[in-house]
Amino acid sequence: MCRNRSHGLPLLLLALLLLLPFLPARAEVPAEWAPVAESDHWKLYLMEERLSIILEDKQTGALLTSTLTDETMQGKNNKAWKAYLKSGLVLSVIRDGNNTYQADLVNSEHTLSYTYLDNGFTAEVFWPEYGVGLSMTVTLEGDDLLVLVGQLHFLVI
């Protein structure tokens, strides 16, 4: 038994055309993130204020984000959780043996400075209240994102 399949093709095309408006659009990088490096495959963006990065796939336009924004954050979150989700770096600091504090880049007093490289950047972060800081280098190496946490800095109180 031979079926004529030519009638199925127009129906398939019609179905695809009806679904087209519901397909996700190419995402846009928010204006708060600035481009800092690029490889053959990726574009690296940075929001200096929160050490937040976005990787953009140059072929597909897909975005990989290290933090959430007010627009992407869903649900009810308290102040600490919002800072945790928005900060590109968060430390749990233990003081006095059993008291744990959150050191982040949203609610905690800190200093943050950058040195830019051809393929990325180095960030120096310090939280004076806790006497701790670190350096971190983020670079694009070919098709890879390389994140190196360098020297930890402690201020003995």
C-alpha positions in Angstrom: 0.0 0.0 0.0 1.5 3.3 -1.1 0.5 6.5 0.6 0.8 10.0 -0.8 2.8 11.9 1.7 2.7 15.2 -0.1 -0.3 16.3 2.0 1.6 16.0 5.2 4.3 18.5 4.3 2.0 21.5 4.0 0.5 20.6 7.4 3.9 20.3 9.0 4.9 23.7 7.6 1.7 25.3 8.8 2.2 23.9 12.3 5.8 25.3 12.4 4.6 28.7 11.2 2.0 28.8 13.9 4.5 27.8 16.6 7.2 30.3 15.4 6.0 33.2 17.6 6.3 31.0 20.7 10.0 30.0 20.0 12.4 31.8 22.4 14.0 34.9 20.9 17.8 35.4 20.9 18.6 36.7 24.4 20.1 40.2 24.9 22.9 40.9 27.3 21.7 43.5 29.8 23.3 46.9 29.5 24.9 46.6 33.0 27.3 44.0 31.7 30.2 45.2 29.6 32.2 43.1 27.2 35.7 42.2 28.5 37.0 39.4 26.3 36.2 37.3 23.3 37.3 33.9 21.8 36.2 32.1 18.6 33.3 30.6 20.5 32.4 32.9 23.4 32.0 36.6 24.5 32.7 37.3 28.1 30.8 40.1 29.8 31.3 41.6 33.3 29.2 43.6 35.7 31.9 45.2 37.9 29.7 46.1 40.8 28.8 42.5 41.7 31.6 40.5 39.9 28.9 38.9 37.8 29.7 37.4 34.4 27.8 36.4 31.4 29.1 34.1 28.7 27.5 34.5 25.3 27.7 31.6 22.8 28.6 33.4 19.5 27.0 30.8 17.3 23.6 30.3 19.1 23.3 33.5 21.1 22.6 31.5 24.3 23.6 33.2 27.5 25.2 31.5 30.6 24.9 33.7 33.7 26.7 33.5 37.0 24.0 35.5 38.9 20.4 36.4 38.8 18.9 39.8 38.2 15.7 41.3 39.6 14.0 40.3 36.3 15.1 36.7 36.5 14.7 36.1 40.2 11.4 34.4 41.1 9.8 33.7 44.4 10.0 35.4 47.7 13.6 35.6 48.9 14.9 37.3 52.0 17.8 39.9 51.9 20.5 37.3 52.4 19.2 35.0 49.7 18.8 37.9 47.3 22.4 38.9 47.9 23.5 35.3 47.5 21.7 35.0 44.1 23.0 38.4 42.8 26.6 38.3 44.0 29.3 36.8 41.7 31.2 35.7 44.8 30.0 34.6 48.2 31.9 33.4 51.2 30.7 31.8 54.4 32.8 33.2 57.2 33.0 31.4 60.5 33.8 33.6 63.5 34.1 32.6 67.2 34.1 29.0 66.4 30.4 28.5 65.5 28.9 31.8 64.2 28.6 31.8 60.4 28.2 35.0 58.4 27.7 35.6 54.7 30.3 37.8 52.9 28.9 38.9 49.6 29.1 41.7 47.1 25.6 43.1 47.6 25.1 43.5 51.4 28.6 43.3 52.8 31.0 46.2 53.0 33.9 45.3 50.6 36.5 46.7 48.3 36.7 45.4 44.8 39.3 46.3 42.1 40.0 45.0 38.6 43.0 44.5 36.3 42.0 43.8 32.7 43.9 41.3 30.6 43.7 40.6 26.8 41.5 37.5 27.5 39.7 38.4 30.7 40.4 40.1 34.1 41.7 39.7 37.6 39.6 40.8 40.5 40.8 41.7 44.0 38.1 41.5 46.8 38.5 42.3 50.5 35.9 42.3 53.2 37.3 44.5 56.1 34.6 43.5 58.6 35.8 39.9 58.3 39.4 40.5 57.6 39.4 38.3 54.6 39.9 38.8 50.8 41.1 37.0 47.7 42.2 37.4 44.1 40.4 35.7 41.3 41.4 35.6 37.6 38.7 34.8 34.9 39.9 34.2 31.4 38.8 32.7 28.1 41.3 30.1 27.0 40.2 28.8 23.6 36.7 27.4 24.1 37.1 27.2 27.9 36.3 29.6 30.7 39.1 29.4 33.2 38.6 30.7 36.8 41.5 30.7 39.1 41.2 31.7 42.8 44.6 33.0 43.8 46.0 34.1 47.0 43.7 34.4 50.0 44.4 37.5 52.2 43.8 37.5 55.9 44.0 40.4 58.3 44.8 39.2 61.8 42.7 41.1 64.3 
